[in-house]
Structure formats: structure tokens, C-alpha cells
């Protein structure tokens, strides 16, 4: 039988940070990951035009926001307070196939930069959930028909 452990929010946050630290994940690594990944995104033949069109000259602000986002996701830092679905919905150039390309490039960046194999899987698990959530919000579930009732 599994025993339930009740922890406070600060205890849970501390456990998440300790787990991440054991994999070599900290703010310094997140900065490397974000900078490297978006450098590759900007140069990518498929993703580059989509991101450059959406972000324009605001890359420094975007990178800072993404560092806060990934610190919040990976370290439970609580520094990100944006609304990703509305931010992505306003860009008609985003297509469902972009998510697979994005995930592939993200995984390659992790393969090249992650301090430990555990860090790669830790980030990819979260990246897959984020991509799936955004895809559902932006495009719905393919093949799911809605019935109209009279």
C-alpha cells in the first residue's frame, strides 16, 4: 500500500528544485538551453520565419520571458505569468505540423546541451505536454466531430 505524504507548497517546491539540481538543472542551464534553442529556431528553415514574424525585434524580451517560463516549468520558480494560448492564437502562421518540428529541434538542443540524461527526459516530458496542450487549444482534436442538435 502506498502511503500519502502531505507536504506544504514550499516543501513541494523545494523537493522539485532538489530533484532538478540533482540532474544539473538550474537557472544557468535554463539560460543556456533557451539561448541555444532559440538561436537554432531563428535559423531553422521552417520555424525561423514563423518565429521571426511573430517576435519581430522583441527577441531579448522573448528570451527573458522564455527563461522565466522554463524556470517555472522545471524549477517551480513561479516567475512566468503569461498566457501562452492567446499569445499563440494571434499568429495564423502557426500550423499543427510546426509542433513536431519544434519538439524535434528542442530534443536535439537538449541532446547537445543537457548536463545529464535525466535532464533531457525531464524537459522532454514537459515539452511534449506543453506542445500537446497548445495544439489542442489552437486546433482542437483532429477527427473529433461536433454534433449539431436541433
Buried (B, 14 or more C-beta within 10 A) or exposed (E): EEEEEEEEEEEEBEEBBEBBEEBBBBBEBBBBBBBBBBEBBBEBEEBEEBBBEBBEEEBEEBBEBBBBBBBBBBBBBEBBEEEEEEEBEEEEEBEEEBBEBBBEBBBEBBEEBBBEEBBBEBBBEEBBEBBEEBBEEBEEEEEEEEEEEE
